Amino acid sequence: MDDLALQKIAVSGPTLASMIERINSCLGDADGLLFGDVASITPTALSDDSTQTPSDSQLVATISGFLCFISPLSFYDSAGRVDPTLVTTHLNQKPLIGWFSSRRKTPIRPSMREFSVTHSLSSIPNLSLPIQNPNFSSNFPPSIFLLFTTPFQDQLIHTNQYCAYRFQLQKQCFSPVSIDIVNIGPAFRGHYGSFCPSSALPFLSCELKNSAAMNEDRDKGSLSGVKQAAKDQEDLDMCAEGMDIGRLSQLMGPEAANYTAGLEHLYEKMLTKLESLSRLVEASSAKVLEQENHNRKLRLKVAKSAGVE
């Protein structure tokens, strides 16, 4: 099968930042391996052509991790020939999609050695990974190459330049690929609109009245009202310990703006609850550590006894 078109390379902002930080911490040039996965996507343009084949699909490569070496020639020789044994040693069952190189104050274009390394790495058959696509089965060679450089002249702000390529085995050449940085830029701000709080206040079945006193008098007039109020108070104590359920009616409705102090009191009680939970977790962790130390001593005692016998 011919090389499928690689639409883009996706990498998360923290992963890219970690990669740049690791490169900058090296004393000189560096290189490393790229890990991730490759998935096939259907083009957004709809077509009535029934002769459309899987070759019309586009690929998206996602970089999920990397391994940086402190100096070049880490898994290849000076001629650019890759040692498959060295590469396999560093994989640890991680899917390899390519490699990267970092050079300082050099042109941002692949060198002849980087061309040879990418060609050699892409030609190793047992390093290819399956493409995630339910319609057809195909493998993707580790043909992605990321190049990092710095400007020729020193600047006040530390600057890194980078570009991405995909090596095409059929054409024996590099093709530039766009990099999509996830969670960076205005295009990803909408992703945070769908977040839901993981510790929301419980649903309380209390009616809103203009007067909190009238609401309390109505609830206390029946046994079911007393039980419901007690249940609501118990649910509220799970989030804000010490907050009276009757004060919530003052924090809802058109007059809520006049009770900012009550809202601050609610937050204070919620923080108090969190602090008590943290102390409980700390005490539990101390007990667990104490029990682990006790078990370790027992195991050593049993081992010594067995050795004496």
C-alpha positions, 0 to 999 in steps of 0.5 A: 500500500502507498504511503497514506497522507499524514494530515497533522501531528498532534502533541499536547502542550505539556509534552512539547514543553517538557521536550523543549525543557529537556533539550535546553537542559542539555549541554549541547546537541541532543536527540531522542525517540518519539512515542505515540500512536497513529489513527486514520480519520475520514475526510470531512468533505462528503462525496457521492463517489462509490469508488472511494477507497481506503487510500483516501483516508488521512492519518493523524499522528499523536505524540504521547511521550519521548526519550531524550539522549544527552548527546547525538549518535545515541542509537545510530552511527556517524553515517546515519545507520540505525542500530535496531538492537539499541532502539529496541532496548529503549522502547520498553513496549512503547509504540515508536513513531519517529525521532527528533534532533536538536541543534543550536544556531543552525538552519531549520532544515534536515541535514544529510545525516538526519535524512539517513537516520530517518530513512534507516529507522523507517526501513526497519520492519519490526518497528512499524506499528498498526494504524488505528482504523476499523476499515482496513489493516495497515502499518505505519513505520517510525517515519516522523522527524521533529527538528529543534533549533535556536536562532543564530543570534542570541535574543533576550527571550529564549527562543526555540524553533521547531518543525515536523517532517514525515519521511515517505519511503515510496518517494524517498523524501521528506514532506513537511507536516503541520503540528497541532498543539492541543490545549494551546490557543483560542481554538481549544478554549471551548473544550473547558466549557463542558467541564462539570464540577466533581464535588457539586453541592447536593440537590436540596428539595427546599422551596425558596421563599421571601422569608426564611422564617416562614419556610422554617415554620412551615417545615417544622409543622409536619413530621415529614418536613422535619425529616426532610430538613434533617436529611438536607442538613446531613447532605449539606454537612458532607460538603460544608460542615457547620452550615445551617440549611436555613441560611441557604434560602438567603443565598438564592433568589433575587435578594442573594446579592445582599447576603455576600457574607453568608456566601463567604461563610458557606465557602469557609465551612466548605474549606473547613470540611476539606481541611478535616478530610485532609487531616483524616487522610493524613492520619490514615496514611500514617497508620498505613505506613505504621502497619507496613513497617510492622509487617516488614519487621514481621517478615524479617523476623520470619526470614531470620527464623527460617534461616536459623532452622 
